[in-house]
Amino acid sequence: MLRGLAPVRTWSTGFEVWPFVGRLRRVPAQWRPGEAEVASVLDVRVAELADPASAGEQDMEFAEQIRHRVPVRRVGGHTVWGLTLRILEPVLPLALAGEYAV
């Protein structure tokens, strides 16, 4: 682990998530996420995720047909948004600046 980040609260459940930044010495040939907790693994370069061209907004529909326009990042055919994006946004410029280099 390189560094703990500030906790982030989910909007839908109120859960508090305590994210950490780490560095893998070797990326596994195949990710094996816990099926009960992880829908999919997105393996993407920081520069691609931080690219201003990946940023945008998208209309999302929530419970009871409530629609909100939310910030997103589109990379590799995937849309990153919500809590994941709120955790990543402050990390991206620091990672690009080499703050997390080992």
Phi and psi in degrees as a GROMACS rama.xvg file:
@    title "Ramachandran Plot"
@    xaxis  label "Phi"
@    yaxis  label "Psi"
@TYPE xy
-94.5578  -39.3632  LEU-2
-168.26  140.825  ARG-3
-85.5244  145.186  GLY-4
-105.56  167.376  LEU-5
-63.5495  142.574  ALA-6
-64.0371  149.261  PRO-7
-127.594  130.869  VAL-8
-93.8693  137.322  ARG-9
-74.0843  146.28  THR-10
-79.1468  -34.9656  TRP-11
-79.3026  -38.4334  SER-12
-112.468  -18.5443  THR-13
81.9533  3.66615  GLY-14
-64.0408  148.697  PHE-15
-105.037  124.878  GLU-16
-107.172  132.135  VAL-17
-109.363  90.8973  TRP-18
-77.7438  156.433  PRO-19
-132.208  148.882  PHE-20
-103.238  129.954  VAL-21
-135.401  172.255  GLY-22
-132.072  131.149  ARG-23
-92.4207  132.053  LEU-24
-72.7179  -33.0402  ARG-25
-143.599  126.799  ARG-26
-75.9354  131.327  VAL-27
-64.1688  148.958  PRO-28
-59.9379  -32.9168  ALA-29
-146.323  128.363  GLN-30
-73.6132  144.978  TRP-31
-127.91  75.5717  ARG-32
-71.8362  152.36  PRO-33
-67.2694  117.493  GLY-34
-58.2236  -31.0265  GLU-35
-75.8629  -15.6593  ALA-36
-121.824  -21.8998  GLU-37
-126.459  121.367  VAL-38
-75.2987  -41.1308  ALA-39
-164.076  162.597  SER-40
-111.702  128.255  VAL-41
-108.013  112.602  LEU-42
-101.862  104.726  ASP-43
-140.194  148.878  VAL-44
-73.0442  145.471  ARG-45
-57.5965  -43.2825  VAL-46
-60.8928  -36.5695  ALA-47
-69.127  -41.8959  GLU-48
-68.7014  -34.6415  LEU-49
-83.8015  -10.7911  ALA-50
-56.6711  124.412  ASP-51
-54.5537  -27.2147  PRO-52
-67.605  -19.8001  ALA-53
-82.1663  -15.5086  SER-54
-81.8172  144.005  ALA-55
-170.779  -163.888  GLY-56
-133.988  155.923  GLU-57
-148.46  141.764  GLN-58
-75.4871  129.695  ASP-59
-121.71  142.083  MET-60
-106.615  129.718  GLU-61
-112.672  -170.384  PHE-62
-51.1367  147.752  ALA-63
58.5991  31.3942  GLU-64
55.9506  35.2073  GLN-65
-84.288  125.857  ILE-66
-107.8  137.263  ARG-67
-135.314  146.661  HIS-68
-92.4866  122.171  ARG-69
-123.775  151.452  VAL-70
-69.739  144.086  PRO-71
-141.128  163.861  VAL-72
-126.885  131.624  ARG-73
-109.459  118.522  ARG-74
-142.288  135.47  VAL-75
52.8438  36.0254  GLY-76
79.174  4.89185  GLY-77
-113.184  155.386  HIS-78
-114.414  119.496  THR-79
-100.019  127.819  VAL-80
-155.648  -176.161  TRP-81
62.6238  -142.61  GLY-82
-58.7321  -41.1744  LEU-83
-57.8201  -46.0095  THR-84
-67.5643  -39.7017  LEU-85
-65.6527  -28.306  ARG-86
-75.4392  -42.5257  ILE-87
-73.5271  -37.0955  LEU-88
-50.374  -50.0968  GLU-89
-72.9272  -17.9818  PRO-90
-81.1161  -33.9171  VAL-91
-56.496  -51.7107  LEU-92
-64.1701  -32.4373  PRO-93
-69.202  -40.1498  LEU-94
-65.6548  -41.3592  ALA-95
-64.6879  -32.4877  LEU-96
-80.1543  -2.55952  ALA-97
86.5022  9.10122  GLY-98
-61.6957  -29.5881  GLU-99
-97.9382  9.92457  TYR-100
-68.0823  146.826  ALA-101
